[in-house]
């Protein structure tokens, strides 16, 4: 598959920023604590499912302090419809305990500190920073990975390397571009039956016309 040219990269960036200039996460949250929990739960799980789970979870544990004192089985029961709920329940409580013990109950909005929390890797840290602080960072989930490769922006085999490629290519406004690529991949450039015919990225897609419609 061909790589995008510098001219194409500039146009692709402009198109994303134009079509998704106000793009934000579809996760429902009201503060940094809720956002971090939502992003942790969203790993290998849809935002829609997370948004169904979290109202009851936050009603039971409205603060990081209360979550740090939570009963593991109760947390599991509240998030049981989420993928990998056993591990996620353990990590949520451990995350909350460290935030209370080391950061006075305040979510540390610093990438290097976030990744020291249980269940928080680079992608999760970046998503939280992007959404809550508008940090100039890129995060690569399954949608961003797919879009980046279809548009010839990366040939990397891992999410981390793809993130590095996108960061080097786009340089600025990465927060908006991340959200744009997530929404574009989720609703238009889908894994199955992407909506290619009317797509504004069609002239720049290296995979256009190669998908079968079921």
VEXKOLPA-216065 format. One line per 2 residues: number of its first residue (from 1); their letters; for each residue y, z, x negated of C-alpha. Coordinates in pm, whole numbers, plus 50000, padded with zeros to 5 digits. Layout:
NUM) A) Y,Z,X; ...
This chain:
1) XX) 50000,50000,50000; 50343,49905,49863
3) XX) 50599,50165,49767; 50941,50156,49930
5) XX) 51224,50005,49729; 51540,50199,49648
7) XX) 51727,50001,49912; 51459,50075,50170
9) XX) 51461,50444,50081; 51837,50461,50138
11) XX) 51802,50288,50475; 51507,50505,50579
13) XX) 51706,50818,50499; 52006,50693,50698
15) XX) 51788,50603,50996; 51624,50947,51005
17) XX) 51960,51121,50984; 52103,50901,51257
19) XX) 51814,50933,51502; 51744,51302,51437
21) XX) 52081,51441,51332; 52028,51760,51536
23) XX) 51656,51800,51468; 51530,52159,51464
25) XX) 51192,52326,51493; 51020,52335,51832
27) XX) 50898,52688,51766; 51061,52952,51986
29) XX) 51221,53242,51799; 51531,53463,51804
31) XX) 51543,53607,51451; 51398,53568,51101
33) XX) 51106,53800,51176; 50998,53599,51480
35) XX) 51045,53270,51294; 50826,53382,51005
37) XX) 50552,53497,51242; 50571,53168,51433
39) XX) 50545,52960,51118; 50253,53167,50990
41) XX) 50071,53115,51319; 50148,52742,51324
43) XX) 49924,52666,51027; 49645,52442,51160
45) XX) 49779,52510,51511; 50023,52326,51735
47) XX) 50375,52454,51801; 50297,52433,52171
49) XX) 50005,52674,52132; 50212,52911,51916
51) XX) 50486,52918,52180; 50227,53023,52438
53) XX) 50100,53305,52217; 50417,53462,52082
55) XX) 50588,53597,52398; 50314,53859,52447
57) XX) 50292,53925,52073; 50666,53987,52040
59) XX) 50672,54196,52357; 50412,54424,52199
61) XX) 50562,54412,51849; 50935,54332,51878
63) XX) 51008,54432,51520; 50851,54399,51179
65) XX) 50823,54781,51166; 50610,54792,51480
67) XX) 50395,54505,51356; 50339,54691,51029
69) XX) 50189,54977,51232; 49982,54751,51459
71) XX) 49615,54789,51533; 49428,54492,51385
73) XX) 49204,54439,51686; 49503,54441,51921
75) XX) 49678,54175,51714; 49361,53967,51709
77) XX) 49335,53989,52089; 49695,53871,52128
79) XX) 49654,53566,51903; 49286,53488,51966
81) XX) 49361,53140,52105; 49520,53044,51774
83) XX) 49311,52882,51502; 49191,53120,51226
85) XX) 49319,53415,51430; 49112,53669,51236
87) XX) 49274,53588,50901; 49615,53539,51056
89) XX) 49604,53881,51223; 49524,54047,50890
91) XX) 49800,53855,50712; 50059,53929,50981
93) XX) 50008,54303,50948; 50000,54293,50567
95) XX) 50312,54078,50563; 50493,54326,50787
97) XX) 50381,54623,50579; 50519,54473,50259
99) XX) 50847,54376,50426; 50888,54735,50546
101) XX) 50782,54893,50217; 50969,54667,49976
103) XX) 51248,54497,50171; 51362,54773,50409
105) XX) 51230,54586,50711; 51437,54274,50645
107) XX) 51265,53938,50598; 51357,53828,50243
109) XX) 51520,53489,50281; 51437,53385,49928
111) XX) 51156,53144,49846; 51030,53341,49547
113) XX) 51008,53659,49753; 50866,53499,50066
115) XX) 50565,53357,49882; 50468,53707,49768
117) XX) 50399,53802,50131; 50046,53784,50270
119) XX) 49975,53452,50439; 50296,53290,50315
121) XX) 50259,52988,50088; 50519,52744,49964
123) XX) 50515,52533,50280; 50562,52833,50509
125) XX) 50840,52968,50289; 51016,52631,50287
127) XX) 50991,52588,50664; 51146,52933,50719
129) XX) 51425,52863,50469; 51489,52516,50613
131) XX) 51511,52637,50970; 51688,52969,50922
133) XX) 51921,52901,50628; 51943,52519,50627
135) XX) 51821,52526,50268; 51803,52191,50091
137) XX) 51423,52199,50075; 51139,51975,50188
139) XX) 50815,52093,50346; 50517,51867,50404
141) XX) 50286,51923,50699; 50035,51673,50837
143) XX) 50309,51476,51017; 50542,51451,50718
145) XX) 50250,51358,50492; 50143,51077,50726
147) XX) 50495,50939,50771; 50573,50953,50400
149) XX) 50264,50750,50316; 50304,50497,50596
151) XX) 50661,50429,50487; 50563,50394,50122
153) XX) 50765,50699,50015; 50469,50858,49840
155) XX) 50117,50779,49726; 50041,51139,49631
157) XX) 49711,51284,49746; 49839,51637,49810
159) XX) 50113,51788,50026; 50278,51955,49724
161) XX) 50301,51629,49528; 50424,51446,49837
163) XX) 50693,51712,49876; 50797,51654,49516
165) XX) 50820,51279,49576; 51032,51318,49890
167) XX) 51262,51569,49721; 51326,51331,49431
169) XX) 51379,51031,49658; 51606,51187,49922
171) XX) 51779,51457,49710; 52016,51581,49982
173) XX) 52002,51682,50350; 51635,51765,50303
175) XX) 51640,52026,50581; 51732,51771,50846
177) XX) 51502,51508,50697; 51207,51746,50708
179) XX) 51263,51822,51077; 51322,51453,51147
181) XX) 50997,51347,50986; 50804,51618,51172
183) XX) 50935,51503,51510; 50897,51135,51421
185) XX) 50536,51190,51319; 50458,51410,51616
187) XX) 50591,51183,51888; 50616,50826,51753
189) XX) 50431,50774,51426; 50124,50953,51558
191) XX) 49791,50970,51379; 49624,50775,51661
193) XX) 49793,50495,51849; 50138,50519,51687
195) XX) 50417,50359,51889; 50486,50079,51643
197) XX) 50620,49805,51869; 50954,49966,51954
199) XX) 50980,50180,51640; 51313,50178,51456
201) XX) 51120,50218,51128; 50898,49914,51187
203) XX) 51079,49690,50933; 51016,49949,50661
205) XX) 50663,50056,50752; 50392,49954,50508
207) XX) 50124,50007,50773; 50285,49840,51074
209) XX) 50041,49641,51285; 49733,49786,51120
211) XX) 49648,50037,51393; 49403,49985,51673
213) XX) 49505,50081,52024; 49230,50262,52213
